[in-house]
Amino acid sequence: MTEERARAVLSAALPPYRAGTAEARLLALGENAVFAVDSLSLVVRISRDLEVWDRAARELRIADWLAREGLPAVRPDRRFGPEQPLPFAGHLVTYWQRLPDPVRPAGPRDLAELLRMVHALPDPPASPPADPPADPAPLPLPRRDLLGGIERWLRLAGDAIDPADAAYLRARRDDFATAVEELTPRLTPGPIHGDALPRNVHIGPDGPVLVDLETFSHDLREHDLVVMALSRDRYGLGAEAYDAFAAEYGWDVREWPGCEVLRGARETASCAWVAQHAPANPAAHAEFTRRIASLREDDPTVRWHTF
């Protein structure tokens, strides 16, 4: 999805406010296009296609659940329709309250603080209560399907990548899927964020707020901690920053024997994720080439670039 296409969908999704969409700021263009419409105190997320309907609908319900639990996280904006997501021209749109301007960038300690809160949450109701209260509808959280998007991302990559590389990633996916199922966790499984990075934390005047809830799951808590270990090893996060994260959380996941398995699974998914952008973006193609070569050569020292 290009920015031009995303802006056309944005205009259709806010028909009474089209004048304001011209000033909309593009915040992200990845799995979703994310725009801030400052004049409406609104953030609009636009999916690449309609295949993620269930995930988008669940993300809205998760935000409502987190609000009931008192966890600082983004909240849906219901001004543009109580029933969301809404389809527009082959894309899904969800509306979110715009957060105040950040007072500073989020860091590893901020992320660890929020993860401790997430990991202390009780499970949401997975089935209707016998005597339903005013709100909580059933909200069964899925497993963290870390590898589940690989087939779709490779399909979107098409001819832009070598078929042999696609086959290699599929085989690697299958091997790690088996290995992950055999892990013995150190922490008690439960609710997790699923994509725990500082970029998914917003530091407002009242402190850190969790954003991007679409990968919220019920699974090994270690999933949320391995992300930062991989950031240290692959993306250049400094040792001091990583140590601050582990200290704030209270445990270093690298002490766990299963860390390498979850790290390898996430590397596989991250490599395939970049592949989907390769057809239209030369920088993404170059980054995919770097990543797939480092996996094939089993070289963990190759620096990956964020994308």
C-alpha positions as CSV (number, residue, x, y, z in Angstrom):
1,M,0.0,0.0,0.0
2,T,1.4,3.4,-1.0
3,E,0.9,6.6,0.9
4,E,-1.2,7.9,-2.0
5,R,-3.5,4.9,-1.8
6,A,-3.8,5.2,2.0
7,R,-4.7,8.9,1.7
8,A,-7.4,8.1,-0.8
9,V,-8.9,5.6,1.7
10,L,-8.5,8.2,4.5
11,S,-10.5,10.7,2.5
12,A,-13.3,8.2,1.9
13,A,-13.3,7.2,5.6
14,L,-13.8,10.8,6.8
15,P,-16.2,12.3,4.1
16,P,-17.5,15.2,6.2
17,Y,-14.0,16.2,7.1
18,R,-12.1,15.9,3.9
19,A,-10.7,19.3,4.2
20,G,-8.9,18.2,7.3
21,T,-7.4,15.0,5.7
22,A,-5.1,17.1,3.5
23,E,-3.2,18.1,6.7
24,A,-3.2,14.5,8.1
25,R,0.2,13.4,9.2
26,L,1.5,10.0,8.2
27,L,2.8,8.4,11.3
28,A,3.6,4.9,9.9
29,L,3.3,2.9,6.7
30,G,3.9,-0.7,7.5
31,E,1.4,-3.4,8.2
32,N,-1.0,-0.5,8.5
33,A,-1.0,3.1,7.4
34,V,-1.5,5.3,10.4
35,F,-2.5,9.0,10.1
36,A,-2.9,11.7,12.8
37,V,-5.7,14.2,12.0
38,D,-4.8,16.9,14.5
39,S,-7.8,19.1,13.8
40,L,-10.1,16.2,15.0
41,S,-7.8,14.9,17.8
42,L,-7.9,11.6,15.9
43,V,-5.7,8.8,14.7
44,V,-6.9,6.6,11.8
45,R,-5.4,3.2,11.0
46,I,-5.9,1.7,7.6
47,S,-5.1,-2.0,6.9
48,R,-3.5,-3.3,3.7
49,D,-6.5,-5.5,2.9
50,L,-9.6,-7.1,4.4
51,E,-7.9,-10.3,5.6
52,V,-7.3,-8.9,9.0
53,W,-10.9,-8.2,10.0
54,D,-11.0,-10.4,13.0
55,R,-7.7,-9.1,14.3
56,A,-8.8,-5.4,13.9
57,A,-12.1,-6.1,15.6
58,R,-10.3,-7.9,18.5
59,E,-7.8,-5.0,18.9
60,L,-10.7,-2.6,19.5
61,R,-12.2,-5.0,22.1
62,I,-8.8,-5.4,23.7
63,A,-8.5,-1.6,24.1
64,D,-11.9,-1.5,25.8
65,W,-10.8,-4.3,28.1
66,L,-7.5,-2.6,29.0
67,A,-9.5,0.6,29.8
68,R,-11.7,-1.4,32.3
69,E,-8.5,-2.8,33.8
70,G,-7.0,0.7,34.2
71,L,-3.9,0.0,32.1
72,P,-2.7,3.1,30.2
73,A,-3.2,2.3,26.6
74,V,-4.7,3.8,23.4
75,R,-8.5,4.1,23.3
76,P,-10.9,3.8,20.3
77,D,-12.7,6.8,19.1
78,R,-16.4,6.0,18.6
79,R,-17.4,9.3,16.9
80,F,-17.2,7.8,13.5
81,G,-19.3,4.7,14.1
82,P,-19.7,2.5,17.2
83,E,-19.2,-0.6,15.1
84,Q,-15.7,-0.9,13.8
85,P,-13.7,-1.8,11.8
86,L,-15.3,-0.3,8.7
87,P,-14.4,-1.4,5.2
88,F,-13.4,1.2,2.6
89,A,-12.3,0.1,-1.0
90,G,-10.7,-3.1,0.1
91,H,-9.2,-1.8,3.3
92,L,-10.2,-1.7,6.9
93,V,-10.4,1.5,8.9
94,T,-10.3,1.9,12.7
95,Y,-10.5,5.2,14.6
96,W,-8.5,6.0,17.7
97,Q,-8.3,8.9,20.2
98,R,-5.2,11.0,19.5
99,L,-2.8,11.0,22.4
100,P,-1.2,14.3,23.7
101,D,2.1,15.2,22.1
102,P,4.9,13.2,23.6
103,V,7.0,14.9,26.2
104,R,10.1,12.8,25.3
105,P,10.9,9.6,23.4
106,A,10.1,6.3,25.0
107,G,13.0,4.2,26.2
108,P,13.6,0.6,27.3
109,R,12.7,1.3,30.9
110,D,9.3,2.7,29.9
111,L,8.6,-0.4,28.0
112,A,9.6,-2.6,30.8
113,E,7.4,-0.7,33.2
114,L,4.3,-1.3,31.0
115,L,5.2,-4.9,30.4
116,R,5.2,-5.6,34.1
117,M,1.7,-4.2,34.2
118,V,0.6,-6.2,31.2
119,H,2.1,-9.4,32.6
120,A,0.2,-8.8,35.9
121,L,-3.2,-8.7,34.1
122,P,-5.7,-11.4,34.7
123,D,-7.1,-13.2,31.7
124,P,-10.0,-11.4,30.1
125,P,-13.3,-13.4,30.1
126,A,-13.1,-16.1,27.6
127,S,-16.8,-17.1,27.8
128,P,-20.0,-15.4,28.9
129,P,-20.4,-15.1,32.7
130,A,-23.4,-16.9,34.3
131,D,-24.7,-13.5,35.5
132,P,-23.4,-11.0,33.0
133,P,-22.3,-7.6,34.4
134,A,-22.9,-4.4,32.5
135,D,-20.1,-4.9,29.9
136,P,-17.5,-7.6,29.8
137,A,-18.3,-9.7,26.7
138,P,-16.2,-12.8,26.1
139,L,-12.8,-11.9,24.8
140,P,-10.7,-15.0,24.2
141,L,-7.2,-14.0,23.4
142,P,-5.4,-16.0,20.7
143,R,-2.0,-17.5,20.9
144,R,0.9,-15.3,19.7
145,D,0.9,-16.4,16.0
146,L,4.4,-15.1,15.5
147,L,5.0,-17.2,12.3
148,G,1.4,-17.1,10.9
149,G,1.9,-14.1,8.7
150,I,4.8,-15.5,6.8
151,E,2.9,-17.1,4.0
152,R,0.9,-13.9,3.3
153,W,4.0,-11.8,3.4
154,L,5.8,-14.1,0.9
155,R,2.8,-14.0,-1.3
156,L,2.8,-10.2,-1.3
157,A,6.5,-10.3,-2.1
158,G,5.9,-12.3,-5.3
159,D,8.6,-12.3,-7.9
160,A,10.5,-9.5,-6.1
161,I,12.4,-12.2,-4.1
162,D,14.1,-15.4,-5.1
163,P,11.8,-18.4,-4.9
164,A,14.6,-20.3,-3.2
165,D,14.7,-17.7,-0.5
166,A,10.9,-18.0,0.0
167,A,11.3,-21.8,0.2
168,Y,14.1,-21.4,2.8
169,L,11.9,-19.1,5.0
170,R,9.0,-21.6,4.8
171,A,11.2,-24.5,5.9
172,R,12.7,-22.4,8.7
173,R,9.2,-21.3,9.8
174,D,8.1,-25.0,10.0
175,D,11.2,-26.0,12.0
176,F,10.7,-23.1,14.5
177,A,7.0,-23.7,14.8
178,T,7.7,-27.2,16.1
179,A,10.5,-26.0,18.4
180,V,8.4,-23.3,19.9
181,E,5.7,-25.8,20.8
182,E,8.2,-27.8,22.8
183,L,9.4,-24.9,25.0
184,T,9.1,-25.0,28.7
185,P,8.5,-21.4,29.9
186,R,10.1,-19.8,32.9
187,L,7.2,-17.4,33.4
188,T,3.6,-18.2,33.8
189,P,1.8,-17.8,30.4
190,G,-0.8,-15.1,30.2
191,P,-1.7,-11.8,28.4
192,I,1.2,-10.3,26.4
193,H,1.6,-7.4,24.1
194,G,3.2,-9.4,21.3
195,D,5.3,-6.7,19.7
196,A,7.0,-5.2,22.7
197,L,9.2,-2.4,21.5
198,P,9.8,1.2,22.7
199,R,8.2,2.5,19.4
200,N,4.9,1.0,20.7
201,V,5.1,3.2,23.9
202,H,4.0,6.8,23.9
203,I,5.2,9.1,26.7
204,G,2.5,11.6,27.5
205,P,2.3,14.1,30.3
206,D,0.9,11.4,32.6
207,G,3.5,8.8,31.8
208,P,3.9,5.9,29.4
209,V,1.0,4.7,27.3
210,L,0.9,1.4,25.4
211,V,-0.1,1.6,21.7
212,D,-0.5,-0.8,18.8
213,L,-2.6,-3.6,20.4
214,E,-3.2,-5.8,17.4
215,T,-0.8,-8.5,18.5
216,F,-2.1,-8.8,22.0
217,S,-2.2,-12.5,22.9
218,H,-2.3,-15.1,25.5
219,D,1.0,-17.0,25.4
220,L,4.5,-17.2,26.8
221,R,5.4,-14.0,28.6
222,E,8.9,-14.6,27.2
223,H,7.7,-13.5,23.8
224,D,7.5,-9.9,25.0
225,L,11.1,-10.0,26.4
226,V,12.9,-11.7,23.5
227,V,12.0,-8.7,21.3
228,M,14.4,-6.5,23.2
229,A,17.1,-9.2,23.3
230,L,16.9,-9.4,19.5
231,S,17.0,-5.6,19.4
232,R,20.3,-5.7,21.3
233,D,21.8,-8.4,19.1
234,R,20.5,-7.4,15.6
235,Y,19.4,-3.7,15.7
236,G,22.1,-2.0,17.6
237,L,20.4,-1.4,21.0
238,G,23.2,-0.7,23.4
239,A,24.1,-3.1,26.1
240,E,23.5,-0.4,28.8
241,A,20.0,0.3,27.4
242,Y,19.2,-3.4,27.3
243,D,20.5,-3.9,30.9
244,A,18.2,-1.1,32.0
245,F,15.3,-2.8,30.4
246,A,16.0,-6.2,32.1
247,A,16.6,-4.5,35.4
248,E,13.3,-2.6,35.3
249,Y,11.4,-5.7,34.3
250,G,13.2,-7.8,36.9
251,W,14.6,-10.6,34.8
252,D,16.9,-11.1,31.8
253,V,15.2,-13.5,29.3
254,R,18.7,-14.5,27.9
255,E,19.1,-16.6,31.0
256,W,16.3,-18.8,29.8
257,P,17.3,-21.8,27.6
258,G,14.4,-21.2,25.2
259,C,15.5,-17.7,24.3
260,E,17.4,-18.7,21.2
261,V,14.3,-20.6,19.9
262,L,12.0,-17.6,20.2
263,R,14.7,-15.3,18.9
264,G,15.1,-17.5,15.8
265,A,11.4,-17.6,15.2
266,R,11.1,-13.8,15.4
267,E,14.1,-13.4,13.1
268,T,12.3,-15.6,10.6
269,A,9.1,-13.6,10.8
270,S,11.0,-10.3,10.6
271,C,12.8,-11.3,7.5
272,A,9.6,-12.3,5.8
273,W,7.8,-9.2,6.9
274,V,10.3,-7.0,5.1
275,A,9.9,-9.1,1.9
276,Q,6.3,-7.9,1.4
277,H,7.6,-4.4,0.9
278,A,10.3,-5.4,-1.7
279,P,8.2,-5.1,-4.9
280,A,7.7,-1.4,-4.5
281,N,10.6,-0.3,-2.3
282,P,14.3,-0.8,-3.3
283,A,15.4,-0.1,0.3
284,A,13.1,-2.9,1.5
285,H,14.6,-5.2,-1.1
286,A,18.1,-4.4,0.0
287,E,17.2,-5.0,3.6
288,F,15.6,-8.3,2.8
289,T,18.7,-9.3,0.9
290,R,20.8,-8.5,4.0
291,R,18.6,-10.4,6.4
292,I,18.1,-13.5,4.3
293,A,21.9,-13.8,3.7
294,S,22.7,-13.5,7.4
295,L,20.1,-16.2,8.2
296,R,21.5,-18.5,5.5
297,E,25.0,-17.9,6.7
298,D,24.0,-18.3,10.3
299,D,25.8,-15.1,11.1
300,P,24.1,-13.4,14.2
301,T,26.5,-10.5,14.1
302,V,25.1,-8.9,10.9
303,R,23.3,-5.7,11.8
304,W,19.7,-5.4,10.6
305,H,18.2,-2.0,9.9
306,T,14.8,-1.0,11.2
307,F,12.2,-0.6,8.4
